[in-house]
């Protein structure tokens, strides 16, 4: 049986249905009090559906007057609206070999699949349309936005199948890898305007082309980047040896206090620069440490941010 820290199982993804209900502020639903100004509205534009007509009352907004009904009935009538609650949710999930890494706990690829499944189930509970794109080094599986009853099963199957390809491919390095900017270009037309886009990756190849595509997407939908990371740089021992393997190269280094400090500072600086870059594009960023409980990080992130995931 495959180690669940290295690859997901379909029963595990199905079992996340209950945990998804614990997300107190799901991405496709306004929390109580949001209309009172406590949090940022998720609406793009007016975001209202026509509900009914009633007679004009002193203090009503004159812009709500229905002039056709007023002319026909020869007395002022106004249009009433209710808030549009449904909003499409689109998930972009990285399952490339660079995500097949962890020093403890789950690999980044497993954590990404679990996170995507939680958000997919949350969409199912809320009845919001769901779409997804799961990509590896050489392929992309795309599910267009549709009813969660139709989209959930294909989305979970794509996560399971793409994730389970990684152990067999390791440790062979791919001749080439599908870059993030190409994936963004391919999904651009599939993300509905006004939707919530969840990007789940380690963003190791975020480049200028990705920036331009993300900026264009951010102008017509809300985006959250979930940055998956291993916190080894915060747990390095003060002395000993550090062994590394990359692209068929093996190396062992004596871990001096100076090298330990240098590694920690460089990784911390890279994460900070990456976050600043995404924030400047209007994208909310949440770091997810793969060795820590996923659901706790999502709920804590929601509380600290003061707005939805």
C-alpha positions as CSV (number, residue, x, y, z in Angstrom):
1,X,0.0,0.0,0.0
2,X,1.3,3.5,-0.9
3,X,2.4,5.6,2.0
4,X,-0.3,8.3,2.4
5,X,2.4,10.9,3.1
6,X,3.7,10.3,-0.4
7,X,0.5,9.9,-2.4
8,X,-3.2,10.5,-1.8
9,X,-5.9,7.9,-1.9
10,X,-9.4,8.5,-3.3
11,X,-11.1,7.4,0.0
12,X,-9.0,10.0,1.8
13,X,-10.1,12.7,-0.5
14,X,-13.8,11.6,-0.2
15,X,-13.4,11.6,3.6
16,X,-12.6,15.3,3.6
17,X,-16.3,16.2,3.0
18,X,-16.9,16.6,6.8
19,X,-13.7,18.6,7.5
20,X,-14.6,21.0,4.7
21,X,-17.6,22.1,6.7
22,X,-15.3,23.3,9.5
23,X,-14.0,26.1,7.2
24,X,-15.8,28.9,9.0
25,X,-15.5,31.4,6.2
26,X,-15.6,29.4,2.9
27,X,-14.4,31.2,-0.3
28,X,-17.7,31.3,-2.0
29,X,-20.0,32.6,0.7
30,X,-20.2,35.9,2.6
31,X,-19.9,35.5,6.4
32,X,-22.4,37.0,8.8
33,X,-21.7,40.7,9.2
34,X,-19.9,41.2,5.9
35,X,-22.5,43.6,4.6
36,X,-22.0,45.7,7.7
37,X,-18.4,46.5,6.6
38,X,-16.5,43.9,8.6
39,X,-15.0,42.3,5.6
40,X,-14.3,42.9,2.0
41,X,-17.2,42.1,-0.3
42,X,-16.7,39.2,-2.7
43,X,-18.9,40.9,-5.3
44,X,-17.5,42.0,-8.7
45,X,-19.8,44.9,-9.8
46,X,-23.4,45.1,-8.5
47,X,-23.8,41.5,-7.7
48,X,-27.5,41.7,-7.1
49,X,-30.5,39.7,-8.5
50,X,-33.9,41.3,-9.1
51,X,-36.4,40.1,-6.4
52,X,-39.6,42.1,-6.6
53,X,-41.4,45.5,-6.9
54,X,-43.0,47.6,-4.2
55,X,-44.4,51.1,-3.9
56,X,-41.9,53.9,-3.5
57,X,-41.4,55.1,0.1
58,X,-39.8,58.3,1.3
59,X,-36.0,57.7,1.6
60,X,-35.8,55.1,-1.1
61,X,-32.9,55.5,-3.6
62,X,-34.4,57.1,-6.7
63,X,-32.0,55.0,-8.8
64,X,-34.1,52.0,-7.9
65,X,-37.3,53.4,-9.4
66,X,-38.7,51.1,-12.1
67,X,-39.9,53.7,-14.6
68,X,-41.8,51.3,-16.8
69,X,-43.9,50.1,-13.8
70,X,-44.2,53.7,-12.6
71,X,-45.6,54.8,-16.0
72,X,-47.9,51.9,-16.2
73,X,-49.4,52.2,-12.7
74,X,-49.1,56.0,-12.5
75,X,-47.4,55.9,-9.1
76,X,-43.8,55.4,-8.2
77,X,-42.6,51.8,-7.8
78,X,-39.0,50.6,-6.9
79,X,-37.2,47.4,-7.7
80,X,-36.0,45.3,-4.8
81,X,-32.9,43.1,-5.1
82,X,-31.3,40.3,-3.1
83,X,-27.7,39.5,-3.0
84,X,-26.3,37.0,-5.5
85,X,-24.8,34.3,-3.3
86,X,-23.5,31.9,-6.0
87,X,-20.0,32.5,-7.2
88,X,-17.9,30.1,-9.3
89,X,-14.8,28.6,-7.6
90,X,-11.8,27.6,-9.8
91,X,-8.9,25.5,-8.4
92,X,-5.4,25.4,-10.0
93,X,-3.4,22.6,-8.5
94,X,0.4,22.0,-9.1
95,X,1.4,18.3,-9.1
96,X,4.8,18.6,-10.7
97,X,7.8,16.7,-9.5
98,X,9.1,19.9,-7.7
99,X,6.1,19.4,-5.4
100,X,7.1,15.9,-4.5
101,X,9.2,16.9,-1.6
102,X,9.1,17.0,2.2
103,X,11.5,16.5,5.1
104,X,8.7,15.4,7.4
105,X,4.9,15.0,7.2
106,X,3.2,15.1,3.8
107,X,4.9,16.0,0.6
108,X,3.9,19.3,-0.9
109,X,2.0,17.5,-3.6
110,X,-0.1,15.5,-1.1
111,X,-0.8,18.7,0.9
112,X,-1.8,20.5,-2.3
113,X,-4.2,17.7,-3.2
114,X,-5.8,17.6,0.2
115,X,-6.2,21.4,0.2
116,X,-7.8,21.4,-3.2
117,X,-10.2,18.6,-2.1
118,X,-11.2,20.6,1.0
119,X,-12.0,23.6,-1.2
120,X,-13.8,21.5,-3.7
121,X,-16.0,20.0,-1.0
122,X,-16.6,23.4,0.4
123,X,-17.9,24.5,-3.0
124,X,-20.1,21.4,-3.0
125,X,-21.6,22.2,0.4
126,X,-22.3,25.8,-0.8
127,X,-23.7,24.8,-4.1
128,X,-21.3,27.0,-6.1
129,X,-20.1,26.1,-9.5
130,X,-16.7,24.4,-9.5
131,X,-13.9,24.2,-12.0
132,X,-10.4,22.9,-11.7
133,X,-7.1,22.5,-13.5
134,X,-4.6,19.9,-12.2
135,X,-1.2,19.9,-13.9
136,X,2.0,17.8,-13.9
137,X,5.3,18.3,-15.7
138,X,3.9,17.2,-19.0
139,X,0.1,17.4,-18.9
140,X,-2.9,19.3,-17.7
141,X,-6.4,18.1,-16.9
142,X,-9.1,20.7,-17.1
143,X,-12.6,20.7,-15.7
144,X,-14.7,23.6,-16.7
145,X,-16.9,25.4,-14.2
146,X,-20.2,23.7,-13.7
147,X,-22.6,22.4,-11.0
148,X,-20.6,21.0,-8.1
149,X,-22.7,17.8,-8.3
150,X,-21.2,17.3,-11.8
151,X,-17.7,18.7,-11.2
152,X,-16.7,17.3,-7.8
153,X,-16.1,13.7,-8.8
154,X,-14.0,14.5,-11.9
155,X,-12.0,17.0,-9.9
156,X,-11.2,14.5,-7.1
157,X,-10.4,11.8,-9.6
158,X,-7.9,14.2,-11.4
159,X,-6.3,15.0,-8.1
160,X,-5.9,11.3,-7.2
161,X,-4.6,10.2,-10.6
162,X,-2.1,13.1,-11.1
163,X,-0.8,12.8,-7.6
164,X,-0.3,9.0,-7.8
165,X,1.9,9.4,-10.9
166,X,4.6,11.1,-8.9
167,X,6.1,8.2,-6.9
168,X,6.7,6.3,-10.1
169,X,8.4,9.2,-11.8
170,X,10.7,10.0,-8.9
171,X,13.8,10.2,-9.0
172,X,13.9,10.7,-12.8
173,X,14.1,14.3,-13.7
174,X,11.7,15.4,-16.5
175,X,13.4,16.5,-19.8
176,X,11.1,19.5,-19.6
177,X,8.4,20.8,-17.3
178,X,5.2,22.6,-18.0
179,X,5.9,26.2,-16.7
180,X,3.4,28.0,-14.6
181,X,2.9,30.8,-17.2
182,X,1.8,28.3,-19.8
183,X,-0.8,26.8,-17.5
184,X,-2.1,30.2,-16.6
185,X,-2.4,31.0,-20.3
186,X,-4.4,27.8,-20.9
187,X,-6.9,28.3,-18.1
188,X,-7.3,32.1,-18.6
189,X,-10.5,31.7,-20.8
190,X,-11.9,29.0,-18.5
191,X,-12.0,31.1,-15.3
192,X,-15.4,32.9,-15.2
193,X,-15.5,36.6,-14.4
194,X,-16.3,37.3,-10.8
195,X,-15.1,33.9,-9.6
196,X,-12.7,33.0,-6.8
197,X,-9.5,31.4,-8.1
198,X,-7.3,29.4,-5.7
199,X,-3.7,28.8,-6.9
200,X,-2.1,25.9,-5.1
201,X,1.6,25.6,-5.7
202,X,5.1,26.3,-4.4
203,X,5.4,29.0,-7.1
204,X,9.1,28.1,-7.7
205,X,8.9,29.3,-11.4
206,X,6.9,32.5,-10.9
207,X,8.2,34.8,-13.7
208,X,7.4,38.0,-15.5
209,X,5.0,36.1,-17.9
210,X,3.2,34.7,-14.9
211,X,2.9,38.2,-13.4
212,X,1.3,39.6,-16.5
213,X,-1.3,36.7,-16.7
214,X,-2.0,36.9,-13.0
215,X,-2.5,40.7,-13.2
216,X,-5.1,40.2,-16.0
217,X,-6.9,37.5,-14.0
218,X,-6.9,39.6,-10.9
219,X,-8.8,42.4,-12.7
220,X,-11.8,40.2,-13.2
221,X,-11.7,37.7,-10.3
222,X,-10.5,37.3,-6.7
223,X,-7.3,35.2,-6.3
224,X,-5.7,33.5,-3.4
225,X,-2.3,32.0,-3.7
226,X,-1.7,29.0,-1.3
227,X,2.1,28.7,-1.2
228,X,3.1,25.2,-0.1
229,X,6.5,25.0,1.7
230,X,8.6,22.8,3.9
231,X,9.9,24.6,7.0
232,X,13.3,22.8,7.1
233,X,15.1,26.2,7.0
234,X,13.5,26.9,10.4
235,X,14.5,23.5,11.9
236,X,18.1,23.0,10.8
237,X,20.3,21.7,13.6
238,X,23.1,23.9,14.8
239,X,25.7,21.4,13.6
240,X,26.1,18.1,11.8
241,X,25.9,17.2,8.1
242,X,23.4,18.2,5.5
243,X,22.8,15.8,2.6
244,X,21.1,16.9,-0.6
245,X,20.1,15.3,-3.9
246,X,19.1,17.2,-7.0
247,X,19.2,16.2,-10.7
248,X,21.3,13.1,-10.2
249,X,23.8,15.0,-8.0
250,X,24.5,14.1,-4.4
251,X,26.3,16.3,-2.0
252,X,27.0,16.2,1.8
253,X,28.0,19.4,3.5
254,X,29.1,20.1,7.1
255,X,26.4,22.3,8.6
256,X,28.2,25.0,10.4
257,X,26.3,27.7,12.3
258,X,27.2,30.2,9.6
259,X,25.8,28.0,6.8
260,X,22.7,27.3,8.8
261,X,22.1,31.0,9.2
262,X,22.8,31.6,5.5
263,X,20.3,29.0,4.4
264,X,17.6,30.3,6.8
265,X,18.0,33.9,5.7
266,X,18.0,33.0,2.0
267,X,14.9,30.9,2.2
268,X,13.1,33.4,4.3
269,X,14.0,36.3,1.9
270,X,12.9,34.3,-1.1
271,X,9.5,33.6,0.5
272,X,9.1,37.2,1.5
273,X,10.0,38.5,-2.0
274,X,7.5,36.0,-3.5
275,X,4.8,37.1,-1.2
276,X,5.5,40.8,-2.0
277,X,5.4,40.1,-5.7
278,X,2.0,38.4,-5.5
279,X,0.5,41.0,-3.2
280,X,1.5,43.7,-5.7
281,X,-0.6,41.9,-8.2
282,X,-3.7,42.1,-5.9
283,X,-3.4,38.4,-4.9
284,X,-3.9,37.3,-1.3
285,X,-1.2,35.0,-0.1
286,X,-1.3,32.2,2.5
287,X,1.7,30.1,3.3
288,X,0.9,26.4,4.1
289,X,3.6,24.4,5.9
290,X,3.2,20.8,4.8
291,X,4.2,19.3,8.2
292,X,1.5,21.2,10.1
293,X,-2.2,20.3,10.3
294,X,-3.8,21.7,7.2
295,X,-7.3,22.5,8.5
296,X,-5.9,24.4,11.5
297,X,-3.7,26.6,9.1
298,X,-6.8,27.4,7.0
299,X,-8.9,28.4,9.9
300,X,-6.2,30.4,11.6
301,X,-5.4,32.1,8.3
302,X,-9.0,33.1,8.0
303,X,-9.1,34.6,11.5
304,X,-5.8,36.6,11.1
305,X,-6.6,37.9,7.6
306,X,-10.0,39.4,8.6
307,X,-11.5,38.4,5.3
308,X,-12.4,35.2,3.6
309,X,-9.9,32.6,2.3
